[in-house]
Amino acid sequence: MNPVHKKIPVLIHNGKPVCESLIIVQYIDEVWKDKAPLLPSDPYQRAQARFWADFIDKKLYDAGRKIWTTKGEEQEAAKKEYIEILKVLEELGDKPYFMGERLGFLDIALITFYSWFHAYETLGSFSIEAECPKLISWAKRCMQKESVSKSLADPKKLCEFLVEMKKRLGVE
Amino acid sequence: MSQVTVLGAWPSPYVYRVIWALKLKGVDYDYVEEDVLHNKSDRLLKYNPVHKKVPVLVHAGKPIAESAVILEYIEETWPQNPLLPKDPHQRALARFWIKFGEDKSAALFGFFMTEGEQQEKATKEGQEQLRILEEQGLGEKKFFGGDEIGMADLEFGWLAWWLDVMSEIAGVKVIDAESFPRLHAWIQRFKDIPAIKEPLPDRSAMLTYFKGRRATFLALAKS
């Protein structure tokens, strides 16, 4: 179903595959367009949502990975970088969700990283909430929705997973 | 003075994606050249504080950055001469190949940033990705977009003009008619479209500019 990248997620709809998570989210938004629109309707707002989702994808995963695969000075730098990225996102607005009153595309792009915060905090010995309280209250707001809380991975399990990965990769 | 301004740099294929999209849709725009290598303007830093790069599209005073994001904005704001298909699955495919082009750019440009054995290896890696692109992205279609040019064609537009210059400078043949017949045919078709051909930068100016870039990359690699 994904011969090019051989990766997940893949959405299969009526036998046809769609690959790359943000492309899948846009596909879902276009096919099931009558319910809970994920992208705003205004083209400029849509561009902002896409820009920041791209920013998250470009920066956050790699920065997070550095936290659990390094130690000492390198790890300190990684933690600083991670917090800086989150602070930029925190500044994006004062509304309940990123683009307004309803959970949408950009919230979806970021909330999935929330499950990893506990693991990074544990392995990096720092508190994300202390540095980015606004972001954490946004995350908790998202988690009040069952569609989010019931589908995200258990933060404790993710932490255990990373501890195991560290051993396997020989990073202590 | 038009409502649309493009901040760009003449050698950048990313900038051309935006220019081509606007020309294909018949949208008037003002163009502003930015000296991105040596002297980024206050205007650029104001309009793209996050990445500080071109292209930036400014429409009615509001800036948009990142060429893929700009293309989607152009498509939604000026729907004439559509660059994306109507069918959601086809749209997802077009977006997939655009992202492929972005994700694989290090592999695709590797031949230009290296020399000797490293360059041989990098060229092979780039060609592997181009093989995937040719067989699975383009297939038997006239354009990536189907019978008509689309957003994915613009993403790979650099293959039609920049690749040849870069290959000449780097001294490697990346694509030719025998090894990549379908991509090669697509390149000829793409270059023939007036809106594509007309704004292309001067080839000898490109040779000079990219020779300098290659020298810089190789020097950086050595240090």
Contacts between the chains, C-beta under 8 A, distances in Angstrom:
chain1	res1	chain2	res2	distance
A	3	B	136	6.9
A	4	B	96	7.9
A	4	B	100	6.7
A	4	B	132	5.9
A	4	B	136	6.2
A	13	B	89	7.5
A	16	B	89	5.4
A	18	B	89	6.9
A	18	B	92	4.6
A	18	B	96	7.8
A	19	B	96	5.8
A	20	B	95	7.5
A	20	B	96	5.8
A	20	B	99	5.6
A	23	B	92	5.4
A	23	B	95	4.7
A	23	B	96	5.8
A	23	B	99	6.7
A	24	B	92	7.4
A	26	B	91	7.8
A	26	B	92	7.3
A	26	B	95	7.0
A	27	B	88	5.5
A	27	B	89	7.3
A	27	B	91	7.4
A	27	B	92	4.5
A	30	B	88	4.3
A	30	B	91	6.8
A	31	B	88	5.0
A	43	B	73	5.5
A	43	B	76	4.2
A	43	B	77	5.0
A	44	B	59	7.6
A	44	B	62	5.6
A	44	B	64	7.3
A	44	B	73	7.2
A	46	B	72	7.2
A	46	B	73	7.3
A	46	B	76	6.7
A	47	B	64	4.7
A	47	B	69	5.4
A	47	B	70	7.5
A	47	B	72	6.9
A	47	B	73	4.3
A	50	B	66	7.7
A	50	B	68	7.7
A	50	B	69	4.6
A	50	B	72	6.2
A	51	B	64	7.1
A	51	B	65	6.3
A	51	B	66	5.6
A	51	B	69	4.9
A	54	B	66	5.7
A	54	B	68	7.3
A	54	B	69	6.5
A	55	B	50	6.5
A	88	B	50	7.4
